[in-house]
Amino acid sequence: MNRTIAYSTCPNDTFIFHALIHGLVQAGDLTFETHLHDVEALNTFAKERRFDITKLSFAAIGHLRDRYALLRSGAALGRGCGPLIVAKPGFEPSRLSEVPIAVPGLMTTAHLLLGLYLGKVPQAVPMVFDTIMPKVASGEFEAGLIIHESRFTYQEQGLTCVDDLGAFWERETGLPIPLGGIAAARDLPEDEIACVESAISQSVKHAFAHPQASRNYIRSHAVELSDEVINSHIGLYVNDFSIDLGDEGVAAIEALMERAEKSGLIPPSDLPLFI
């Protein structure tokens, strides 16, 4: 059986999925047609259920629980890895509620966290994540919300960190920050979903055991090509939660959904997050 599978071009995802899509681990009799896109594009495609298995921001899951359910493997959670609000030196943080902020998409977890941080819906202007820093550096926007590799390079563009939304989340909850996860369409057979979930977990384990095997694949899709940035990115976003969410990972995701629902940032739902 052939299924479509989609994930982002970022090093954490290409690291995670390399073994699976190159046949180094098996998923029963399933084969995969692979698609790589920016995570906000994946969030948007999921509205029409374009892919069977897809990476999604956890914020997007909050809007798409009628179409997709989460897997327990392949996720990006952790500590010290949240989105950063950046600006030019001298920017006054109290003005964040007053100015338009460049964000990497309105369905990203970064945008959701910004809303929780400000206590209101932000004045957000969505754009592709790697265009945010240049637009803030040029003065087109006074502040921007950065994710992915950008957190390692913003200082090179003369920007400063106004606040760390991951640190904000950890202060508020004591839990790791849930950024993005892998979701399966609810109309797939449950045995297939379980098989994919296990295969992704095995793919992560293979990646950890053979960290150089995926390097060419990662570099072929990465925005930042330096080994230092790639290694830092993978080290920050791929961890034991990527193998299996465990109780703490599930609790973090549930806390995010609960707080987002109470704040009116995602619609309420009685559907379970997981199959």
N, C-alpha and C positions, 0 to 999 in steps of 0.2 A: 504494500500500500504506500503510495506517495503522498506526502503531506508538505504543505508550505510552512517554512520556518523563517522568521525574520528577527533581526537584532541590529544593534547599532554598529557603526564603524569604529567605535572607541576601543582602545586596547583591552579594557577589561572584558568586553563581550567577545572580541575576536580571540582572546586568550582562552576564554571559557568554552567557546564553541568549536575551536579548531579541531580537536580530536573527533568530535561527533560528526562534523560535516566532511571530514577527510577519511572516514571509515576506520578510525583507530579504536573506537568503541562502537558497540552495536546497540540498536534499538529494536530488537526482534526482527520482524520482517518489514519494518518501516524504512522508507527512503525519504530523502528530503530535497525539496526545491528551495534553495536558499536565497534570501533577499536581505540586503544591507541598506539601511537608511538612517538618517538622523533620528534621534529618539522622539522628537516632537512630530516628525512625519509619521512614525510608527503609531504614536498616540492618535493622530488624525485618521490614519488608515483603519484603525481598529473600530472607529465609529461605524464603518460599513462591513466589518468582519472580513477584511481582505485576506488575512493570513490565519492558518490553523493554530500555529504556535507563534507567539510574538513577545518581544521585549516591550514592556510598557513602564512608564512612570507610575509609581504608586498612586499619585494624584489622579492619573487617567483611569486607573482601575476603579477609583471612586465614582467615576461617571459611567463606567462600562460593565458593571457587575451583572447586568442582564445578558451580556454577550460572552464575557470571559470570566474564568476563575483562575486563581493563582496556583502555580506550582511551588513546591518547597525547595527547589534547587535552581541555581543560576542567578540568584538575586544579588543586588548591590546594597548592602547594609554595612554599617560600621560606626566607628567613633573617630572624630577628627577628620571627617571627610565630607562635610556638608557644603552647600553652596555659599559663596562669599559675595557680599555687597561691596563693590569697589567704586572708587571715585578718584578725582585728582586730589592731591594734598590740599588741606584747608577746607574741604567740604564739611559742612556742619550736619552731623547725623540727624538732628531734630527736623531737618528739612525733607527727610525721606518721604514723609506723608504728603508733601506739597508738590513734589516734582515728578515728571514722568520718569520711569525707570525702565531701562532696556532689559528684557528678560528672555530666556531661551525657550519661550513657548508658554501659552496660557494653560496647558494641561500638564505641565511638568511639576514634579514635586518641589522644585525650587520655587516656582511661582506660588504654590500652595503654602510653603513655609514662610514666604514673604508676607502673605496675607495673615498668617497666624502671628508673625512677628509684629506687624504693624497694627493688628487688631481691626483690620478693615480690608476691603478689596483694594489692592494697589492701583496706582495709575501706571499700568504696565503696558509696554509696547513690545510685542513679540518679534523675535528675529532669530536667525540661525545662531547657535551659541558662539561660533568662532568669529562673528562680526561684532560682538558686543564690546570687547575691549578697545578695538580701533575707534568705535563711535564715541566711547567715553573719553578716550585719550584725545580725540580731535575736538571735543567740546560739544558735539552734537547732542549728547546726553550728559547730564550732570552725574548720574549714577547708573550702574549696571549690576546685574546679577549674573555671576559666572559659575560655570560647572566644568566638569571633565578636566582636560589638560590645562585649561586656563588658570586654574588655581595655582599652578606651578610657575606661570610665566607673567602674571599681571604686573609684577614689579619692573619687568623689563620694558614695559610701556609707560612707566612713570606713574603708575596708579598705586593707591593705598587701600588697604582693607578697612572698610567702615565697620563691618561686623560679620561674624561667622554664624550663619544660620544653623549649622550643625551643632555648634557650641550652645547656641540658644536652645535648641531642642533638647540637648543633653541636660542643660541646667533645669529645664522645665519638667522633664520626665525621668531622667536618669537612665533612659533607654538608648540603644544605638539608633542612628538616624536611618530610616528606610527610604532609599532613593528610587530604585527601580527593580522590577521583578519580571519573571517569565510567566506568561499567561497562556492558557489553552482555551480554545473556543468551547463553550458549554455543550455544543451539539456533537462533539467528538465522543466516541465510545470511551467509557471510563478505563477499560483495560489499556487502550492506546495511550491515554493521558498518563497513566501510571508508568507505562513503559518509557515514555519520553522523559518523565520526571527522573526516573532512575538513570537513564542514559546521560542526561545532562549532568547529574551528580558524578557519574563515572568520568565524564569528559573533563570536569573540573579537577578531579583527582589525577587524571592523566596529565593535565597541564601542569599541576604542581610537581609531579614526578619527573616531567620532561620539560622544564621551563624554556629551553631554547628551541624546541621543536616547532613552536608556533611563531617564531620571531619574524620570518619573512612574510608570513600571512598578516601578522599584526602591522608591520611596517607598510605593507601595500595599501592599507586603509587609514592609517593614523594621520591626524592633522599635524601633530608635532612628532618629528622623526628621531629626535635624539634618544639614545638608549637610556639616558638618565631620566628623561621625562616619561618614557614608556614604562620603565621599571617602577618609577614612583607611582604612576597611575595604577598599574596592576596591583602593586603592593597596598595601595589605599583602598581599592574597591573590590578586590577579590580576596576572600578569606573563608573561614569555616562556615559563615552564613551562606556562602555561595554553594557549598556542598549540601547543606541542609539548614533551613531556617532555625530549627530547634524552637524550644519554648520561648526563649528571649526574643528571637526574630519575629515570631508570630505575634507576641505581645506588643512589639514596637509598631508593627503594621496596624494592628487593631487599635492602638492608641492614636495613631495618625488619623485613621478613618473616623474614630469617635470624636476627636477634637475638630476635624474638618466639618463633620456633620453638624456639630453644635454651633460652629461659627457660620454655618450657611454656605460654606465654600464648596461642598459637594452635596448631592441629594441623598436623602436617607434611603436605605435599602434593607430588606429582610433576607436577602439572598446570602448564603455563606460565601466567604471569600475564597475558600478552597473546595475542590471537588471532594 
